[in-house]
Amino acid sequence: MLSKTKTIVFILPDLGQGGAERVITTIINHLDRNKYTPKLILFEKKGFYLNDLAKDVEIIELNVSRIRYSIFKIIPTLKKIKPDFVFIGWGEISAFISPLIPFFRKTKFIARETNVVSQHVKRKEIRFFYRFYNNFHKIIAQSDDMKNDLVKNIGIKSEKIVKINNPVDFELIESRLNSKEKHYSGEFKNVVAIGNLSERKGFDLLLKVFDKLKETNIKLHILGDGLQKEELLKQKENSNLKNVEFLGIKENPFPYLQQADLFILSSRYEGFPNVLLEAGACGTYALANDCPGGIGEIIQNEVNGEICDINDSERFSLKISELVNQTHPQEIIKESIRSRFAKGVILDKYNKIFEDL
């Protein structure tokens, strides 16, 4: 007689092109179906990663757009499903739900924190809910920086936190690197940066750096969209940065990473940046800002990349000029990421959490 599988409900706003969405999709797709039945609650059933989600996953759409309104639909939905586990992949949703966890006595709740909370969450009404974060049975921190911040600044009990880095799906990435289309001109040394156009990602700092590279043959290509777009375009225009291009969101960013001479992470802070892992999986050397969020756990100095303070724009620009003219063996870069962050290595740690609970 087959034993009954455990139901795990995952919760996200949508499956847009963010790091959390990619990680949750990877976890869901590779869960052992003999042990677990995954279901996915989305505020809105939309986003690029819907294409990658396994077809056997039931999606429950709440038809809400704001986190604060979602709670009134999430709670009745969970009461109806009666899951064994609830896995929340978005920090602010976890915060709002945390006070209600004691009302679900037979369900284990897991939060996957997405940022260094003390830097990311500034609004007092949201910070208030983090007082109840210890109600979670386990909290996943993606990096030591994130874990230390949760303990020191948010008051989370250390024993509640499990550090698990993000997984990289090499098979998925390699299946999307077949494009023969050339994305960059051979006239330039091509640098790529990818992310949401927000203050957190530090593209304004990167444009200041490229102001110092105007007279070189180095070109910056930025993939992404976001609230700071108009501000950044104005900065580009005011500084006459003809060596900078905004390319918008690309459904398949991997060929852009693979074909670049250098990847740059300019963020002011991170959780555990998937795009930095993906650059390495594409064999592209990286230059990352020295910021909180596990950068030092990903970058192996002079193997898959280097770290430099982007606030020193002169030094950062000189480092770019130096690195784009060097040769960095792709297979060594890939192996640096594969050996530590391949999905098999990381997903074993997630399975252990479910088994232990």
C-alpha positions as CSV (number, residue, x, y, z in Angstrom):
1,M,0.0,0.0,0.0
2,L,1.4,3.4,-1.0
3,S,1.9,5.9,1.7
4,K,0.1,9.2,1.4
5,T,2.2,12.1,0.1
6,K,2.6,15.3,2.1
7,T,1.1,18.5,0.6
8,I,3.3,21.5,0.4
9,V,1.8,24.9,-0.5
10,F,4.1,27.4,-1.9
11,I,3.2,31.1,-1.9
12,L,4.4,33.9,-4.3
13,P,2.9,37.0,-5.8
14,D,3.5,35.7,-9.3
15,L,6.1,33.9,-11.4
16,G,7.8,37.0,-12.9
17,Q,11.5,37.1,-13.7
18,G,13.0,37.4,-10.2
19,G,15.4,35.4,-8.2
20,A,12.8,34.1,-5.7
21,E,10.5,33.0,-8.5
22,R,13.3,31.1,-10.2
23,V,14.3,29.3,-7.0
24,I,10.8,28.4,-6.0
25,T,10.1,27.0,-9.5
26,T,13.3,24.9,-9.3
27,I,12.3,23.5,-5.9
28,I,8.8,22.7,-6.9
29,N,9.8,21.0,-10.1
30,H,12.4,18.7,-8.4
31,L,10.4,17.6,-5.4
32,D,10.1,13.9,-5.1
33,R,6.4,13.2,-6.1
34,N,6.4,9.9,-4.2
35,K,6.8,12.0,-1.0
36,Y,5.3,15.4,-1.7
37,T,2.4,17.0,-3.6
38,P,3.2,20.6,-4.4
39,K,0.6,23.3,-4.9
40,L,1.3,26.9,-5.7
41,I,-0.7,30.0,-4.5
42,L,-0.2,33.0,-6.7
43,F,-1.7,36.5,-6.3
44,E,-1.9,36.6,-10.0
45,K,-1.3,33.8,-12.5
46,K,1.3,35.5,-14.6
47,G,5.0,35.6,-15.2
48,F,7.8,34.1,-17.4
49,Y,8.4,31.1,-15.1
50,L,4.9,29.7,-15.7
51,N,6.5,28.3,-18.8
52,D,9.0,26.3,-16.7
53,L,6.7,25.1,-14.0
54,A,6.0,21.3,-14.0
55,K,2.6,20.6,-15.5
56,D,1.3,18.6,-12.6
57,V,1.4,21.5,-10.2
58,E,-2.0,22.9,-9.2
59,I,-2.0,26.7,-9.3
60,I,-4.4,28.6,-7.1
61,E,-4.9,32.2,-8.2
62,L,-6.1,34.7,-5.6
63,N,-6.7,37.6,-8.0
64,V,-5.2,40.2,-5.7
65,S,-2.4,42.7,-6.5
66,R,-1.3,43.9,-3.0
67,I,0.3,41.8,-0.2
68,R,-1.8,43.4,2.5
69,Y,-5.0,42.3,0.8
70,S,-3.8,38.8,0.0
71,I,-4.0,37.7,3.6
72,F,-7.8,37.7,3.5
73,K,-7.7,35.1,0.7
74,I,-4.6,33.1,1.8
75,I,-5.9,32.2,5.2
76,P,-9.3,30.7,4.0
77,T,-7.4,28.9,1.1
78,L,-5.0,27.3,3.6
79,K,-7.9,26.2,5.9
80,K,-9.5,24.5,2.9
81,I,-6.4,22.7,1.7
82,K,-5.1,21.8,5.2
83,P,-1.5,21.4,3.9
84,D,1.3,19.6,5.8
85,F,3.7,22.5,4.9
86,V,3.4,26.1,3.9
87,F,6.5,27.5,2.1
88,I,6.5,31.2,1.6
89,G,9.0,32.5,-0.9
90,W,8.6,36.3,-0.4
91,G,9.8,38.1,2.8
92,E,6.9,40.6,3.1
93,I,4.2,37.9,2.7
94,S,6.0,35.9,5.4
95,A,5.9,38.9,7.7
96,F,2.2,39.5,7.3
97,I,1.3,35.8,7.8
98,S,3.6,35.3,10.8
99,P,1.2,36.4,13.6
100,L,-1.4,33.8,12.3
101,I,0.8,30.7,12.3
102,P,-0.3,29.5,15.8
103,F,-3.8,29.1,14.5
104,F,-2.6,26.3,12.1
105,R,-1.5,23.7,14.6
106,K,-1.0,20.8,12.2
107,T,0.8,22.8,9.5
108,K,4.6,23.5,9.5
109,F,5.5,27.0,8.2
110,I,8.7,27.7,6.4
111,A,9.8,31.2,5.3
112,R,12.5,31.8,2.7
113,E,13.8,35.3,3.3
114,T,14.7,37.2,0.2
115,N,16.9,40.1,1.4
116,V,19.0,41.5,4.2
117,V,15.9,42.6,6.1
118,S,17.3,45.5,8.1
119,Q,18.5,47.1,4.9
120,H,15.5,46.2,2.7
121,V,12.5,46.7,5.0
122,K,12.2,50.3,6.1
123,R,8.5,50.9,6.5
124,K,7.5,50.7,10.2
125,E,4.2,49.0,9.6
126,I,6.0,46.1,7.8
127,R,8.8,45.9,10.3
128,F,6.2,45.5,13.1
129,F,5.2,42.1,11.7
130,Y,8.7,40.8,11.9
131,R,8.2,40.7,15.7
132,F,6.2,37.5,15.0
133,Y,8.8,35.9,12.7
134,N,9.9,33.4,15.4
135,N,6.4,31.7,14.9
136,F,7.9,30.1,11.7
137,H,9.1,26.6,12.2
138,K,12.1,27.2,10.0
139,I,13.5,30.3,8.3
140,I,15.8,29.9,5.3
141,A,18.5,32.5,4.9
142,Q,20.4,32.4,1.6
143,S,23.7,33.7,3.0
144,D,25.7,34.3,6.2
145,D,25.0,38.0,5.9
146,M,21.3,37.4,5.8
147,K,21.4,34.9,8.7
148,N,23.5,37.2,10.9
149,D,21.2,40.2,10.1
150,L,18.1,38.2,11.1
151,V,19.7,37.2,14.5
152,K,21.3,40.6,15.4
153,N,18.9,43.1,14.0
154,I,15.5,41.3,13.8
155,G,15.7,39.2,16.9
156,I,15.2,35.7,15.3
157,K,16.4,32.7,17.3
158,S,19.5,31.3,15.7
159,E,18.2,27.7,15.9
160,K,15.2,28.7,13.7
161,I,17.4,29.6,10.8
162,V,18.9,27.3,8.2
163,K,21.3,28.7,5.7
164,I,20.7,27.4,2.2
165,N,22.3,29.0,-0.9
166,N,20.3,29.3,-4.1
167,P,20.4,26.4,-6.6
168,V,21.5,26.7,-10.2
169,D,19.7,24.7,-12.9
170,F,22.5,24.1,-15.3
171,E,20.4,21.9,-17.6
172,L,17.8,24.7,-18.0
173,I,20.5,27.3,-18.7
174,E,22.4,25.2,-21.1
175,S,19.2,24.4,-23.0
176,R,18.8,28.1,-23.6
177,L,22.3,28.9,-24.8
178,N,21.7,27.4,-28.2
179,S,20.9,30.9,-29.7
180,K,23.2,31.6,-32.7
181,E,22.1,35.2,-32.7
182,K,24.9,37.7,-31.9
183,H,23.7,40.2,-29.3
184,Y,26.8,42.5,-29.2
185,S,29.0,44.3,-31.7
186,G,32.5,43.0,-32.1
187,E,33.7,46.6,-32.2
188,F,33.4,46.9,-28.4
189,K,34.3,45.1,-25.2
190,N,30.8,44.3,-24.0
191,V,29.8,44.4,-20.4
192,V,26.3,43.3,-19.2
193,A,24.3,44.0,-16.0
194,I,20.9,42.5,-15.3
195,G,18.2,43.4,-12.7
196,N,15.2,45.4,-11.6
197,L,15.8,49.1,-12.3
198,S,15.5,50.1,-8.6
199,E,17.8,51.9,-6.1
200,R,18.7,48.6,-4.5
201,K,20.4,47.4,-7.7
202,G,22.8,50.4,-7.9
203,F,22.6,51.1,-11.6
204,D,22.9,54.9,-10.9
205,L,26.3,54.1,-9.3
206,L,27.2,52.0,-12.4
207,L,26.4,54.9,-14.7
208,K,28.7,57.1,-12.7
209,V,31.4,54.5,-13.3
210,F,30.7,54.4,-17.1
211,D,31.0,58.2,-17.2
212,K,34.7,57.6,-16.7
213,L,34.8,55.1,-19.5
214,K,33.2,57.3,-22.2
215,E,36.4,57.5,-24.2
216,T,37.0,53.7,-24.3
217,N,35.6,51.0,-26.5
218,I,33.8,49.5,-23.5
219,K,30.0,49.3,-23.8
220,L,27.5,48.6,-21.0
221,H,24.2,46.7,-21.8
222,I,21.6,46.8,-19.0
223,L,18.8,44.2,-19.1
224,G,15.7,44.9,-16.9
225,D,12.9,47.3,-16.2
226,G,11.6,49.0,-13.1
227,L,10.6,52.2,-11.2
228,Q,13.9,53.9,-11.7
229,K,13.9,53.6,-15.5
230,E,13.1,57.2,-16.3
231,E,15.5,58.5,-13.7
232,L,18.3,56.4,-15.1
233,L,17.6,57.3,-18.7
234,K,17.8,61.0,-17.7
235,Q,21.1,60.3,-15.9
236,K,22.4,58.7,-19.1
237,E,21.2,61.7,-21.2
238,N,22.7,64.3,-18.8
239,S,26.0,62.5,-18.8
240,N,25.9,61.9,-22.6
241,L,26.6,58.2,-22.0
242,K,26.6,56.8,-25.6
243,N,28.4,53.8,-24.3
244,V,25.4,52.6,-22.3
245,E,22.3,50.8,-23.7
246,F,19.1,49.9,-21.9
247,L,17.7,46.7,-23.5
248,G,14.6,46.1,-21.3
249,I,13.5,42.7,-20.0
250,K,14.7,39.7,-22.1
251,E,12.9,36.4,-21.7
252,N,16.1,34.6,-22.3
253,P,19.0,36.5,-20.7
254,F,21.5,33.7,-20.8
255,P,23.0,34.3,-24.3
256,Y,23.5,37.9,-23.3
257,L,25.5,36.7,-20.3
258,Q,27.4,34.1,-22.2
259,Q,28.4,36.5,-25.0
260,A,29.6,39.3,-22.7
261,D,33.2,40.0,-21.9
262,L,32.3,40.8,-18.3
263,F,29.2,40.7,-16.0
264,I,28.8,43.4,-13.4
265,L,26.7,43.3,-10.2
266,S,26.3,46.9,-8.9
267,S,23.8,46.2,-6.1
268,R,23.8,48.2,-2.8
269,Y,22.7,45.0,-1.1
270,E,21.5,41.5,-2.1
271,G,19.9,38.4,-0.7
272,F,22.0,35.8,-2.6
273,P,22.0,37.1,-6.2
274,N,20.9,34.4,-8.7
275,V,22.1,36.5,-11.6
276,L,25.7,36.3,-10.3
277,L,25.4,32.5,-10.1
278,E,23.9,32.4,-13.6
279,A,26.7,34.5,-15.0
280,G,29.1,31.9,-13.7
281,A,27.0,29.1,-15.1
282,C,27.3,30.8,-18.5
283,G,31.1,30.9,-18.1
284,T,31.2,34.7,-17.7
285,Y,33.7,36.4,-15.3
286,A,32.1,38.8,-12.9
287,L,32.9,42.0,-11.1
288,A,30.7,42.6,-8.1
289,N,30.2,45.5,-5.7
290,D,31.4,44.8,-2.2
291,C,28.0,44.7,-0.6
292,P,26.0,42.6,1.9
293,G,24.3,39.5,0.6
294,G,26.6,36.6,0.2
295,I,28.8,38.0,-2.6
296,G,31.9,36.7,-0.9
297,E,30.3,33.2,-0.8
298,I,29.8,33.2,-4.5
299,I,32.9,35.0,-5.8
300,Q,36.1,32.9,-5.7
301,N,38.7,35.6,-6.2
302,E,40.3,35.5,-9.6
303,V,38.6,32.2,-10.4
304,N,35.0,33.2,-11.3
305,G,35.2,36.9,-10.5
306,E,36.4,39.7,-8.3
307,I,34.9,42.2,-5.7
308,C,35.5,45.9,-5.7
309,D,33.8,48.9,-4.1
310,I,31.6,50.6,-6.7
311,N,31.5,53.8,-4.6
312,D,35.1,54.3,-5.7
313,S,34.1,54.9,-9.3
314,E,37.6,55.6,-10.5
315,R,39.0,52.3,-9.1
316,F,35.9,50.4,-10.3
317,S,36.3,51.8,-13.9
318,L,40.0,50.9,-14.0
319,K,39.1,47.4,-12.8
320,I,36.5,47.0,-15.7
321,S,39.2,48.2,-18.2
322,E,41.6,45.6,-16.9
323,L,39.2,42.7,-16.8
324,V,37.6,43.0,-20.2
325,N,41.0,42.7,-21.8
326,Q,41.8,39.5,-19.9
327,T,41.0,35.9,-20.8
328,H,39.1,33.9,-18.2
329,P,38.6,30.1,-18.9
330,Q,34.9,29.4,-19.2
331,E,35.0,25.9,-17.9
332,I,36.9,26.9,-14.8
333,I,34.3,29.6,-14.1
334,K,31.4,27.1,-14.7
335,E,32.9,24.5,-12.4
336,S,33.4,27.0,-9.6
337,I,29.6,27.5,-9.6
338,R,28.6,23.9,-10.4
339,S,30.6,22.3,-7.6
340,R,29.0,24.5,-5.0
341,F,25.5,25.5,-6.2
342,A,24.2,22.9,-8.7
343,K,20.6,22.1,-8.0
344,G,21.3,18.6,-6.7
345,V,23.6,19.9,-4.0
346,I,21.2,22.6,-2.9
347,L,17.9,20.7,-3.2
348,D,19.1,17.9,-0.9
349,K,19.2,20.6,1.8
350,Y,15.6,21.6,1.2
351,N,14.5,17.9,1.3
352,K,16.2,17.6,4.6
353,I,14.2,20.5,6.1
354,F,10.9,18.8,5.0
355,E,12.0,15.5,6.4
356,D,13.2,16.9,9.7
357,L,10.0,18.8,10.2
